[in-house]
Amino acid sequence: MKPSFNCLFLLCFLHCVASSKVRQRDALNKFYFNNGVGRSSSSSSTSSSSTSSSWASSLLSVSSLKSKVYDNSGLKEGDKVVRLLGQPEGVNFDQYAGYVTVDRANGRALFYYFAEATENSRSKPIVLWLNGEPGCSSLGYGAMEELGPFRVMSDGKTLYRNSYAWNEVANVLFLESPAGVGFSYSNTTSDYAKSGDRRTATDALVFLVNWFERFPEYKGRDFFITGESYAGHYVPQLAHAILHHKDWLINLKGIAIGNAVINKETDSKGTFDYFWTHALIADETIRAIHKFCNFSPDARRIAPKCGSTLDEANLAVEELDVYNIYAPLCFSSGVTPTPKSPSIENFDPCTSNYVEAYLNNLEVQKALHANITKLNYTWSGCSGDIDGVVPVTSTRYSLKKLKLKVKAPWRAWMLNSEVGGYTVMYDHNLTFATIRGAGHEVPSYQPTRALEMIKNFLQGLHLPAI
């Protein structure tokens, strides 16, 4: 029998609907700078307003942004995906993929995949999805393993429909960012070593401005930014950049972040407390962690006993998939000769193998208009250090630091007469929600509940009660 468990991971929402951009920035700043997302370690003592001002001053000026708006006329039709390898019959939506130049001088371009809504695409909002880690592919993970319209079968060359895809309720745009991730690239090699949060936000803003020039029919449409893991940095930073450049009229309505990397101190403390509360590490280990570790950036250097204690804790969980501690492991290193019978509801732990094989197929790359000029090019899911395991405990600690008042108390939310998760609403339009039974990649493990969550969020509705 499959194990039953509650709220392993979560989605945290900041719904920025407000009567003015100023109120939107106030709400965003409360979440963003007070939790350390927009600060460097050296600025931890600064106020949210001064940190916000410092961040804004480092963004592109209006004139600089204008200089990066390139001619996108006629490019949309060239980006249309006629048919993907192994695509099932009966696809009832248009899809596009290709590159948007964000820095012509350096030859830097970001790759996107866009799946229009299955119905009423002209009236539905746009949802931008960003994967984190940092440096992992929104195409390979977000689109092909989580919330996109297709999943890859075990033969690595056949697709099947995801009946819980988010383009059932929105037009969904997947962005591979920063340059060097997935199919995104730069012709200037040194660009890869210079990627950081600020330039990632700036490039994403330049991408959006140019993308809307390429797809002008979507200008002014309700726009939401979503993502997971290190997108806890990417999402609010991009939102802040959009609000700082309000003249471009990107109609930002809200942001949603799953299992968000928000604050190093609370994220780390929450992870080990989560291990202990789920019986993965010993009582003695958590007592030593609480005694020797303060989780500051210098914790290991100033407290050697902390470092050895954390190593002991990590060793205790190394045989598990800590992205979902109850999930089965993958014991295969490749694809199968013939496809296994797939299941959206029961996530295959070897899915990443199938996706990697699929996206390294030259026919697939050609259909997606990906850069295949480099003969030795190999697509990979991630290009940076992996630091994305953020349990529900971590986010609750981070929310506590905000000292927000509760507007609607903690309660269960329901779907199909079952508890879908739990939710609480705070001031500043911040909603915290859990998805029962989900791992780090929420739509992979609980696609039905994830779709219900995003549908209500986009409509500005509370999650359904009993």
N, C-alpha and C positions, 0 to 999 in steps of 0.2 A: 504494500500500500504506500502511496506517495505521502511523504511527511507533510503535516500541516503546520503552518507557522504564520506569525503576524508581522506585518510592517517591517520587513527586512530593510527595505530602502524606501525612498520617498520622492515626491516631487514638491518643490517649493515654488510658489508663485508670487510674483510682484505684479499686480494688475494696475497699470499706470493710467487708468482712465481718470481724467480730471478736466476741469473747465478751462485750464490754461496750461501752457508748457511750463510755466514757473512752478505750478503745483505738481506737475509731473516730475520735475527735477527735484523738488523737495522730497517727494516720496522715494525717488530713486536714491538720492543721497543718503537718506536715513538708513536704507538697507545696505548701500554700497560702500560708503566711506566709513561709517561707524563700525563696520565689520572687518575693515582692513583690506577689502578687495582692491580698492583703488590706491593703496599706499605701498610704498617700499618700506622695508624694515627700518630705515633710518628716519621715516616720518611718522612713526607710530604714535607720537604724542601730539600731532597736529589736530586741529579741529576738522570736522567734516566739511565746513564751508571753505576753509583755507585749502584743504586738500582737493576739494572739488575745483576750486579756482586754479590750482596748480596743474591739475590734470587737464582742464579745459585749455589752458595756455599752451600746452604741449601738443594739442591737436592741430590739424591743418587749418590755416586761415581760409577765409572765404575765397580769396583770390587764388590761393594754392589749390584748393579743391576744384575751382573752375578750370584751372589749367590741366587737370587730370580727367576732365570730361571729354571723352574721345568720340569720334564719329561712329555711331552704332547703327546707322541706317542700313537696312537691307541684311543685317546679320541674323535676325530672328529666324527667318525661314531656313537659313543654312544650318541653324542649330537644331532643327526639328529631327527627332529620332524616328525614322521610318519604321523600324522594327528591330528589336534586340534579339540576339541569338537565343533560341529556345523559348521565345516569348509565347505564352499560351494564346489561344484564339479568344475572340470576343472582347478585346481591350477597348474600353469605351471612353478613353480620355487621351488627350495629346500629351506628349512628353518631349522635352528639349534638353540638350546637353551641349556644353562647349566651354569656351574660355572668354573671360572678360579681362581685358588689360587694365591693370591698376597702376603701373609705372612703365611708361613707354621707354624712357631713357635706359632703364635697367633691364627691360624685357621681362617684367614680372607680370604674370597672369594667373588668375584663380579659376579653377574649374568648378562648374556647377551642374547639377541635375535638377530638372524642374518637372514635377508631375502635376498637371492641372487636375482640378477636382473632377470626380466622376460624373457629377451633375451640377448644373448651374454654376459653372466656373466663372461666369461673368459677374456674379453677385457675391461669391464667397470670398472670405479674407485670404491673405497670403500668410503662410507660416514659414519662417526661416528656421532651419535646423542646423545646429553646430555641434559636432562632437568635440570632446576635449582631450584629456589625458596628460599633458597637451601634445598636440601633433598627431591626432588620429583622424582617419578618413570618415567624413560624413556620408560619402557614397557607400563605402564598404560596410560600415557599421550601421549608421542611421537608416540609410535607404534599403540596403540589402539584407540586414539582419533584424531591424527593429520596426520602423513605422512606414517604410516605403511600400509601393504597390506590389512588389514582387519579392519572393525569396528564391534562393538557389537550391536546387535539388542536389543530392549527394553525388551525382555524376559530374558536377562542376560545369555543366553546359546546358542545363534545362532550367527554366523558370516556372514557378507556379504562383498564383495570385494570393496575396495577403488580404483576406476578407475584412481585416480590421485595420487596413491602411488609413493613415490620417488624411489622404486625399479623398476619403469618403466625406469629409466635413470641411476641407479647405484645399486651396492650391498650395502645394508644399515645395519649397525651394531648399535644396541641400547644397551647402557650400563647403568645399575643401579648403581649409585655411589653417595656418598661413602657407605661403609658398613653400614648396618642398613636401607638403602633405598630399598623399594620393597622387592625382594627376596634375595638381597645381605645380607651377615651376617658375624659375627665374633664369634668365640667360646670364646673370651676374652671380657667380658662385658664392661670393662673399655675402650675398643677401641671406643665405640660409643660416649663417652664424649670427646674423643681426636681428633675427626675429625675436620679438618680445611683445608684451601685452599691448603697449601703446601702438606699435606699428601694425600689429594684428588688427586692432580696432580701426585704425586709420585706413588700412587696405580694405577691410570689410565695408567701410563706409563708401570708399571710392567705388568698390564693386557694385554696391547697391545703387548708387547714383547712376552709374553707367548701365546697369541691368534694367533700370526703369526707363532709360532712354531707348534701350533695345526692345522693351515690352511696354510701350507707352500706355496701352489700354489698362494697365494695372496701376498707373499713377493715381494717388489719392485713395486707393483701396485700404481698408483696415489691415494693419500690418502687425504681426506678432513675432517676437524672437524667442526661440526655444532651444534647448540643448541639455547636455548632461555632463557631469563630472567637471573637468576643468573649464567647461563652458560656464561654470559659476563665476569665472573671471570674464570670459569672452562675451557672454550675453549682456551683463549690466554695463560693461565698458563700451560695447557697441551702442547700446541704448543711450548712454550718456553722450556719445559722439553724435548720434542722430539729433538729440535734443539741443546740443550745442550748435548744430547747423540746421536750425529749424526752417531756414529760408528754402531748403530743398523740398519741403513739404512731404516728407515721408510720414505717413499717417500712423505713427506708432501708437498702439493701443495697450500693449502689455508685454510682459516677459514671463516665461515659465522655465524653471531649471530643475532638472532631476538629479538627485544625489550630488549636489553642488559642492565643489571645492570652493570654500568661502574664506575660511580663516584657519591658518596653519595650526595655531594653538588648539582651537576647539576641535578641528578636524582630527588631529592626532590623538588628543585625549579621548575623544568620542570613539575612535576606532578600537582602542584597547579596552575601554569600558564595555564596548559592545562584545568584544571577544569573551570577556569574563561573564557577562550576563547571559551569554549563549553557551556557557560551559565549554569553551574552547581552550582556555588557559586556567592555570591553577590559582587558588586563593593567594598563595604565597607570591605568585608572579604579579598579580594586580596590586597587592600591598606594596611590593618593592617599587613598582612603577609609580604609585602615588607618593611614595616616600622620596624617591630620587629624581623624578622627572617633573619639570615644569613646562616642557614642550616649547620653550623659547627657541629661536633659531640656533642658539649656541648650546643647547641642552647637552648634546653629546660631548662637546669639548669641555664644558665646565663641570660636568658630572659624569665621569667615566662609568660609574655604576649604573647610571641611567641607560647608557648605550648598550651595555652587556645585558641588562634586563629586557630591553626592547628586542634585542637579538633573540633572546630566549623565547619571548612571546611569539615573534615571527616564525621561529623554527617550529613552534607547536602547531601552526596552521598551514605550513608549507605543502602539506599533502591535500589540502582542500582547494577548491576554486573560491577564493575569497570574494569574488564578484557575485557569487551566490553560494553561500556555505552549504546549502542543501542540494545543490544541483549535481547531477552525475558528471564525471570527467570524460574527456575525449581521449580514447586510446588508439586513434587512427591518425596517421600523418598525411593522408591524402584523400582522394576521391574514390568512389566505387565504380566498377565497370558499367553497371546498370543502376539507375536511380532507385533508392529505397522509397517506400511509400511515405510521403511527407506529412507533417502535422503542424499547423500553426499553433495549436494550443499546447503542444509538448515540444519545447525548443530543443533542437538537436545540438548537443555540446560541441560537435565537430563542424558547425556551420561555417566558422571562419576559414576552414580549409577549403570548403566548396566555393566560398566567395572569392578567395585568393586565386583559385584556379580559373574561375570565371572571368575576373577582371584582368587576368594576364593573357587571356585569349585575344589574339590580334583582331579577330572578327568582331569581338565585343568592343574593343577599343576603337575600331573604325566606326562602328555603329554609334558610339557615344561621342564621336569627333574628338577623341583624346589624342594627345601627342604621341605618335608611334614612330617618330623619325629616328629615335635612338634605338639601335638594334639590340643593345644590351639592357634596355630598360626593363625593370621588374617592378610591378605595382606591389606595394606593401601597405598593410593597414595602418601602421603607425610609424612616425619618424622621430619621436622624442621619448623622454623618460616617462614611464607609466607610473602615475600616482593618482589613480582615480577611484580608489575604494573608499567611499564616504558613506558610512552607515547612518541610519536614522538618529542615533545617539549624537553624532557629531553636529548634525544640523540643529538639533534641539538645543545643544550648548551654544551654537552660534546665534540662534534666535533669542536665547536668554540674554545675551550681551546687548541686544537692541533695546531691551526694557520697554517693549511696546505694550500697550493696553489691549486686552482681549475684547473684541467686539462681539464675537459669537463663540461660545465655549466649545471645548473638545467634544466631538460626537462621532459616531459611526456614520459612514455614508454607504448607501445600498445599491446593489445592482442584481437584478434577477433573483430577488428575495434573499440575497446573501450579502454579508458585509464585504464591501469592495475595498475598504480601508477606513482611515480616520482623518478628521480634519478639524482645524481651528482657524478662526479669522482674527486678524490683528488690525490695529489702526494702520493708516497709510496704505490701505488696500492690499495688504499682504496676507495671503492665504497659504497655510501649510497643510499639505495633504499627503497621506501615505497610500500606497497601493499594496494591498494585502497579498503576500505570496510572491512578490517581485524581487528579482535580483537587481544588480547595478544597471543593466540595460532593461529598464522597466517594460517597454513594449515587446521585448523578446519573450519575457517570461509570463506576462499578464496582458496580452494584446487587447482583450475585451475591455478590461478595466481601464487600461491606458487610453483607449479610444473614448470611453465614456467620460473620463477626466478631461481630456482636451476638448471634447465637444461642448461640455458645460462651460469650460473656461472661455472659449471663443465666443460663446453666446452671452457671457457675463452672468451666468447662473451659478447658484450654489450647487454643490454636489448633492444628489438626491438623498433625503433622509428616509427614515423608516416609514 
